[in-house]
Amino acid sequence: MLRNTTARWGTPAQLLHWLIALLIGVQAILGVSGVALPLGMAKLATLARHKSLGITLLALVLVRLLWRVVNPRPALPENLKRYERTLARATHAALYALLIALPVSGWLMSAARGFPVSWFNLVQLPNLVSRNLALYHLLVRVHVALAITLALALALHVAAALKHHFVLHDDTLRRMVPGWAPRDRDASALNKD
Amino acid sequence: MLSARALRVTLPGLILGAATIAHAATPSPTYTLRPAHSSLTYTFTQAGAANQGQFKRFSVRFDPSAGTLVVVIDMRSFDTGDAQRNEVLGGADFFDVAHYPQARFQATRLRKTAGGYLATGPLTLRGVTRVVSVPFTWRLIGTPTHPAGLLDGQTVLKRLDFGLGQGQWRATEWLGNAVTVHFALRLAPAAH
């Protein structure tokens, strides 16, 4: 099943979701260890990979957003309270915004430092700003703040997914996992009541 | 040919030989650098992206008719635009400017080519001397009363040939071995 339906996510949407989730984890490890490493070839390599994967993430998120707008979208479960719907929508919007803002701020930050960004040593990206140390220091703070905000939003996102699965016993998590069939609707309705 | 034979001899001999030829054969002047209108830069690959640096202080002596080209670079004058990177590049693993404050190129053979010249001779960088060939163009500008010339060109050097990058910095995946040196030099007849 390629396209989304109003009941579940199609395979491309599912794969993009989990691939992006995996890359966010790898990015966190590369970013934190890259900063911690002493100045040397290992630091250069780690941060270069962090930048390449960040640009990859940016592209994947844009593809995912495009796929989202040209597809039907599974509805939120009907039993959600009004504030829960608002919170769910806000969290999803924040996740998309952060996943665009983080790589863009990193790209700008590298350019402001005077280090052009290359995508896996294959393509050199243009410097969107010229060398400017004050801007670089500002963008470092922005990049870190965005990363922390993303971590908080992800914590909320994961907690909500687990609540849907283990507490509310609905299909919210199941419909994002490739190969997981929706539960029998009547049975889940019984569980809830 | 006289000049060809003279140019094949060793360096001290060359300088004397070149001077002799210049006086004997031609009225062409010896040109020296006009620093304000000249640049000596290099492009290197860091993490897959092209990065630039420059040398701010260097001297050039060029006499096309005598076959003389001498370039001396003050290695402490390098700048890549990033303080942290400059600190590493100036240190023992790269330029090691404390021990090797000067780099020097001296053509021992200056050959006229279709597009300009090819200068071949020893380049000493970080205490390592290797013979390199550098192509360049030479274009006279200025006026009869204020003659000048532009010496432009570029050449690719391998940094590891000169020990630029010791220890962990010998790896070339994230710091390319090839470095392109660009020069755009404005020269004028040396004052007497």
Chai-1 contact restraints between the chains, C-beta under 6 A:
chainA,res_idxA,chainB,res_idxB,connection_type,confidence,min_distance_angstrom,max_distance_angstrom,comment,restraint_id
A,G40,B,Q168,contact,1.0,0.0,6.0,A-B,restraint_1
A,M41,B,Q168,contact,1.0,0.0,6.0,A-B,restraint_2
A,M41,B,A171,contact,1.0,0.0,6.0,A-B,restraint_3
A,M41,B,W174,contact,1.0,0.0,6.0,A-B,restraint_4
A,L44,B,A47,contact,1.0,0.0,6.0,A-B,restraint_5
A,L44,B,W174,contact,1.0,0.0,6.0,A-B,restraint_6
A,A45,B,W174,contact,1.0,0.0,6.0,A-B,restraint_7
A,A48,B,A47,contact,1.0,0.0,6.0,A-B,restraint_8
A,A48,B,W174,contact,1.0,0.0,6.0,A-B,restraint_9
A,G114,B,G81,contact,1.0,0.0,6.0,A-B,restraint_10
A,G114,B,D82,contact,1.0,0.0,6.0,A-B,restraint_11
A,P116,B,A49,contact,1.0,0.0,6.0,A-B,restraint_12
A,S118,B,A47,contact,1.0,0.0,6.0,A-B,restraint_13
A,S118,B,G48,contact,1.0,0.0,6.0,A-B,restraint_14
A,S118,B,A49,contact,1.0,0.0,6.0,A-B,restraint_15
A,N121,B,G48,contact,1.0,0.0,6.0,A-B,restraint_16
A,Q124,B,A49,contact,1.0,0.0,6.0,A-B,restraint_17
